[in-house]
Amino acid sequence: MNILLTGATGTLGSRVLFSLLELRFQSIDNIYLPVRKKTSVGPEQRIKNVVSSEFATDFVKKNLPEVLKKIVTVDAEELLNPASFLGNNKLDYFIHSAGYVNLSTDPAAKEEIFNQNLQFTKDIFNTYCSHIVKFVYISTAFAAGNIGGLLHNDYTNIKNGNYRNHYEASKHASEKFLLKAGKAKNIPIQILRPSVLGGNIYGSPNYFISKYMVFYLFAKFFHNSSSKDAIRITTKTDTGLNIIPTDYAAQVIAMVISTEIQQLNIVNSKETNMKKGIAKILKVVGFSNFSFTEDKINTSTGFSSKLEEFYYETIGLHLHPYMTSKPNEWDTSLLESILPIPNYNLVDYLSETVAFAKAKNFRNQKW
């Protein structure tokens, strides 16, 4: 079996790499990993840093020499030139995990976000359509937009989602392109949609995640602030955030690629209530001078403090649409039949992941 996985140095991609190696080691001949070079670190060394990291799984650590023999590191600049590294090999699975996560709502950011997500997905599919058996696309559960209610795995009937940002719109557009192009080329397409990624829940160390985003950014903002100013945080009583442990999502992806499932949301069966979650986060980082409001706060209504103004001009711009979203329920019956969702207290998990990040000073892992 030959697999190409993009995004192997990313938060989810690295865990997908570990899970593929652990669950499918004997059947993998080559796993191709396109990686960008950094100023002082080449692609091959970056992958070696990932698989030899203290955060790699026990299986990868114990079988590192054999693991390295399976891996073919590819300079990302050669990704659109498959003949340069594939030879006559055909890819059983092209797993596109890399993505440009930018939650900006600024119209000026739209072109770049769509280029990085939609256009790049078009480019790689069109380049590899004669080299692959199956194309697996890692999207986001939020590609449906802010529609509320019960969400099923099939997003094809969502024509014009109420997208919270250009990122969601670009991911949904990529899904629609792939389903249409795959049908035209007779190539099976599989779309897998994790929700917000949280710290690992299996193994040790628990709660590790390589990059701190979304609710971690909220925690980091107040952790790094020395201000004691009061702040009003806009959210709604029934709004929740769907968070799934990264290692659980990765295991599901590694397990499901060989099935005929076309679309699957990799989500928690329940959302974490926003007010309860925020209160826990702020308790962990030691900030108490806050209150909740359902009113929209901006320059026209006036800010109550410098801290409040700074919040709503920075991360509040990107997080506000999620903190005021319609509540969702998620159909996880198919997901649970593949791998049962770990049983844990959602709010406690949130505070424990933030406590871990705080202990690491919210430093992203640099591979």
SULQUIMO-V240839 format. One record per residue. N is the residue number from 1. RES is the residue in one letter. PSI is psi in degrees with one decimal (* if undefined). OMEGA is omega in radians with two decimals (999 if undefined). Layout:
[[N	RES	PSI	OMEGA] [N	RES	PSI	OMEGA]]
This chain:
[[1	M	132.7	3.07] [2	N	132.2	-3.10] [3	I	139.1	2.94] [4	L	127.4	-3.13] [5	L	118.9	3.03] [6	T	156.4	3.07] [7	G	24.5	-3.04] [8	A	-14.9	3.07] [9	T	4.5	-3.13] [10	G	176.6	-3.10] [11	T	-55.0	-3.13] [12	L	-42.3	-3.08] [13	G	-39.5	3.13] [14	S	-38.6	3.12] [15	R	-34.5	3.06] [16	V	-41.3	3.08] [17	L	-49.6	3.14] [18	F	-44.2	-3.09] [19	S	-39.7	3.08] [20	L	-44.8	-3.13] [21	L	-39.9	-3.09] [22	E	-42.8	-3.03] [23	L	-22.0	-3.03] [24	R	24.0	-2.99] [25	F	-47.9	-3.05] [26	Q	-29.9	-3.08] [27	S	-10.3	-3.13] [28	I	125.1	3.01] [29	D	-55.3	3.13] [30	N	139.8	2.99] [31	I	109.7	-3.06] [32	Y	130.9	-3.08] [33	L	98.6	3.07] [34	P	127.9	-3.06] [35	V	138.7	3.08] [36	R	144.6	3.03] [37	K	146.5	3.02] [38	K	171.9	-3.08] [39	T	-45.1	-3.05] [40	S	-0.8	-3.09] [41	V	125.4	3.12] [42	G	167.5	-3.12] [43	P	-45.2	-3.10] [44	E	-41.2	3.14] [45	Q	-34.1	3.12] [46	R	-42.1	3.11] [47	I	-40.0	3.08] [48	K	-36.9	3.11] [49	N	-35.8	3.14] [50	V	-52.9	-3.01] [51	V	-19.4	3.10] [52	S	6.3	-3.13] [53	S	153.8	3.05] [54	E	-17.8	-3.10] [55	F	1.4	3.06] [56	A	159.1	3.14] [57	T	160.7	-3.14] [58	D	-38.4	3.14] [59	F	-46.9	-3.13] [60	V	-41.9	3.14] [61	K	-43.4	-3.07] [62	K	-23.8	-3.06] [63	N	31.2	-3.01] [64	L	-46.2	3.14] [65	P	-41.6	3.13] [66	E	-35.2	3.10] [67	V	-45.5	-3.11] [68	L	-29.3	3.12] [69	K	-26.6	-3.13] [70	K	-22.5	-2.99] [71	I	132.6	3.01] [72	V	106.9	-3.14] [73	T	134.7	-3.09] [74	V	130.6	3.03] [75	D	125.9	-3.07] [76	A	-25.2	3.11] [77	E	-18.4	3.13] [78	E	3.4	-3.05] [79	L	-39.8	-3.12] [80	L	16.2	3.06] [81	N	67.2	-3.02] [82	P	-27.6	3.14] [83	A	-23.4	-3.09] [84	S	-17.7	-3.12] [85	F	-19.5	-3.11] [86	L	-31.1	-3.03] [87	G	-130.0	3.11] [88	N	3.1	-3.12] [89	N	140.7	3.04] [90	K	144.2	-3.13] [91	L	123.1	3.05] [92	D	-36.8	3.13] [93	Y	127.9	2.93] [94	F	111.4	-3.12] [95	I	110.7	-3.08] [96	H	92.7	-3.12] [97	S	-21.9	-3.12] [98	A	142.9	3.11] [99	G	160.6	-3.13] [100	Y	100.7	-3.11] [101	V	105.6	3.12] [102	N	113.3	-3.04] [103	L	17.6	-3.11] [104	S	144.5	3.02] [105	T	4.4	-3.14] [106	D	125.5	3.12] [107	P	-30.7	-3.12] [108	A	-20.5	-3.10] [109	A	-10.5	-3.01] [110	K	-46.3	-3.06] [111	E	-46.1	-3.13] [112	E	-42.6	-3.12] [113	I	-42.8	3.12] [114	F	-34.4	3.08] [115	N	-44.4	-3.08] [116	Q	-33.5	-3.08] [117	N	-64.9	-3.08] [118	L	-54.5	-3.05] [119	Q	-39.7	3.13] [120	F	-38.2	3.09] [121	T	-41.5	3.07] [122	K	-44.7	-3.09] [123	D	-46.9	-3.08] [124	I	-36.2	3.11] [125	F	-47.2	-3.12] [126	N	-31.6	3.11] [127	T	-37.5	-2.99] [128	Y	0.6	-3.03] [129	C	-24.8	3.10] [130	S	2.2	-3.09] [131	H	-0.4	-3.00] [132	I	153.9	3.02] [133	V	-39.3	-3.09] [134	K	142.6	3.12] [135	F	122.5	-3.14] [136	V	122.4	-3.08] [137	Y	123.9	3.09] [138	I	106.4	-3.11] [139	S	-147.2	3.09] [140	T	142.8	3.11] [141	A	-19.9	-3.09] [142	F	5.2	3.10] [143	A	-15.1	3.09] [144	A	-19.6	-3.06] [145	G	-173.0	-3.07] [146	N	76.9	-3.08] [147	I	-19.7	3.10] [148	G	169.7	3.11] [149	G	-159.3	-3.10] [150	L	124.9	3.14] [151	L	127.2	3.08] [152	H	175.7	-3.08] [153	N	-26.8	-3.07] [154	D	113.7	3.13] [155	Y	6.7	-3.03] [156	T	-24.4	-3.13] [157	N	-2.1	3.07] [158	I	101.2	-3.01] [159	K	-48.3	-3.10] [160	N	83.1	-3.09] [161	G	148.7	3.06] [162	N	74.9	-2.99] [163	Y	138.7	3.13] [164	R	-17.9	-3.12] [165	N	175.5	-3.12] [166	H	-27.6	3.13] [167	Y	-51.0	3.13] [168	E	-44.9	-3.13] [169	A	-41.5	-3.11] [170	S	-35.5	3.13] [171	K	-40.2	3.11] [172	H	-39.2	3.09] [173	A	-38.0	3.11] [174	S	-41.2	3.10] [175	E	-48.6	-3.09] [176	K	-39.9	3.08] [177	F	-47.7	-3.06] [178	L	-42.3	-3.13] [179	L	-39.1	3.12] [180	K	-46.7	-3.11] [181	A	-38.2	3.12] [182	G	-40.3	3.11] [183	K	-41.2	-3.13] [184	A	-35.3	-3.09] [185	K	-0.4	-3.10] [186	N	41.8	3.10] [187	I	122.6	3.12] [188	P	135.0	3.10] [189	I	135.5	3.05] [190	Q	128.8	-3.11] [191	I	118.6	-3.10] [192	L	130.4	-2.97] [193	R	91.9	2.99] [194	P	155.2	3.00] [195	S	-152.2	3.14] [196	V	129.9	-3.10] [197	L	129.1	3.07] [198	G	179.8	-3.09] [199	G	154.5	-3.13] [200	N	147.2	-3.12] [201	I	-16.2	3.10] [202	Y	155.5	2.98] [203	G	-160.0	-3.09] [204	S	140.7	-0.01] [205	P	135.5	3.05] [206	N	151.1	3.02] [207	Y	2.4	3.07] [208	F	140.8	2.99] [209	I	141.6	-2.97] [210	S	-20.1	-3.13] [211	K	129.3	-3.06] [212	Y	111.1	-3.12] [213	M	176.3	3.09] [214	V	-112.7	-3.04] [215	F	-23.3	3.06] [216	Y	-35.1	3.12] [217	L	-37.6	3.08] [218	F	-47.3	3.13] [219	A	-42.9	-3.13] [220	K	-38.8	-3.13] [221	F	-49.0	-3.09] [222	F	-28.0	3.07] [223	H	-39.3	-3.08] [224	N	-13.3	-3.10] [225	S	132.8	3.07] [226	S	-0.9	-3.10] [227	S	143.5	3.05] [228	K	12.3	3.14] [229	D	152.1	3.04] [230	A	148.5	3.11] [231	I	138.3	3.03] [232	R	127.4	-3.10] [233	I	119.6	-3.12] [234	T	120.7	3.02] [235	T	173.1	-3.13] [236	K	151.3	-3.04] [237	T	-37.4	-3.06] [238	D	4.4	3.13] [239	T	140.3	3.09] [240	G	169.7	3.10] [241	L	129.0	3.13] [242	N	119.0	-3.09] [243	I	133.7	3.13] [244	I	135.6	3.09] [245	P	137.5	-3.07] [246	T	-42.0	-3.08] [247	D	-31.2	3.04] [248	Y	-47.5	3.13] [249	A	-42.2	-3.12] [250	A	-40.5	3.12] [251	Q	-40.5	3.11] [252	V	-45.3	-3.13] [253	I	-46.6	-3.12] [254	A	-32.0	-3.12] [255	M	-36.2	-2.89] [256	V	-13.8	-3.05] [257	I	-27.6	-3.10] [258	S	2.7	3.12] [259	T	173.0	3.12] [260	E	7.4	3.11] [261	I	128.2	-3.11] [262	Q	-38.9	-3.13] [263	Q	136.7	-3.13] [264	L	125.9	3.00] [265	N	125.5	3.11] [266	I	88.7	-2.94] [267	V	165.0	3.01] [268	N	151.8	3.13] [269	S	-21.1	3.13] [270	K	152.9	3.07] [271	E	153.0	3.02] [272	T	121.5	-3.13] [273	N	131.2	-3.00] [274	M	-45.7	-3.11] [275	K	-46.0	3.13] [276	K	-40.8	-3.13] [277	G	-44.4	-3.14] [278	I	-43.1	3.14] [279	A	-40.5	3.12] [280	K	-44.0	3.13] [281	I	-48.5	-3.09] [282	L	-30.1	3.06] [283	K	-41.1	-3.14] [284	V	-40.7	-3.09] [285	V	0.8	3.01] [286	G	33.1	3.09] [287	F	126.6	-3.03] [288	S	-9.7	-3.03] [289	N	64.5	-3.10] [290	F	160.1	3.02] [291	S	161.2	3.13] [292	F	146.5	3.05] [293	T	152.9	3.05] [294	E	-3.1	3.13] [295	D	145.5	3.07] [296	K	129.0	-3.10] [297	I	125.0	3.12] [298	N	-170.8	-3.07] [299	T	-30.6	-3.11] [300	S	-33.2	3.13] [301	T	-20.9	3.12] [302	G	143.4	3.13] [303	F	148.5	-3.11] [304	S	-14.5	-3.12] [305	S	166.8	3.09] [306	K	-37.8	3.14] [307	L	-43.2	3.13] [308	E	-43.2	3.12] [309	E	-44.5	-3.13] [310	F	-40.6	3.13] [311	Y	-49.2	-3.06] [312	Y	-13.0	3.07] [313	E	-6.4	-3.13] [314	T	-106.7	-3.03] [315	I	-26.9	3.12] [316	G	-30.2	3.10] [317	L	-42.1	-3.06] [318	H	-33.5	-3.06] [319	L	-24.4	-3.08] [320	H	-44.7	-3.13] [321	P	-31.2	3.13] [322	Y	-29.5	-3.11] [323	M	-5.6	3.09] [324	T	18.8	-3.09] [325	S	159.8	3.02] [326	K	144.8	3.13] [327	P	145.3	3.12] [328	N	151.8	2.86] [329	E	154.7	-3.03] [330	W	132.7	3.08] [331	D	104.7	-3.08] [332	T	15.5	-3.09] [333	S	-43.7	3.11] [334	L	-43.7	3.12] [335	L	-45.7	-3.11] [336	E	-27.9	3.12] [337	S	-20.5	3.13] [338	I	-51.1	3.12] [339	L	115.1	-3.12] [340	P	137.9	3.10] [341	I	132.6	3.13] [342	P	143.3	-3.11] [343	N	113.2	3.13] [344	Y	162.2	3.11] [345	N	121.3	-3.01] [346	L	-43.9	-3.09] [347	V	-39.9	3.10] [348	D	-41.3	3.10] [349	Y	-43.2	3.14] [350	L	-46.4	-3.12] [351	S	-33.5	-3.14] [352	E	-36.3	3.08] [353	T	-38.6	3.12] [354	V	-38.5	3.11] [355	A	-39.6	3.09] [356	F	-46.3	3.14] [357	A	-39.5	3.12] [358	K	-42.3	3.13] [359	A	-28.4	3.09] [360	K	7.9	-3.13] [361	N	29.8	3.09] [362	F	31.7	3.12] [363	R	123.4	3.07] [364	N	147.1	3.07] [365	Q	129.2	-3.10] [366	K	106.3	3.12] [367	W	*	999]]
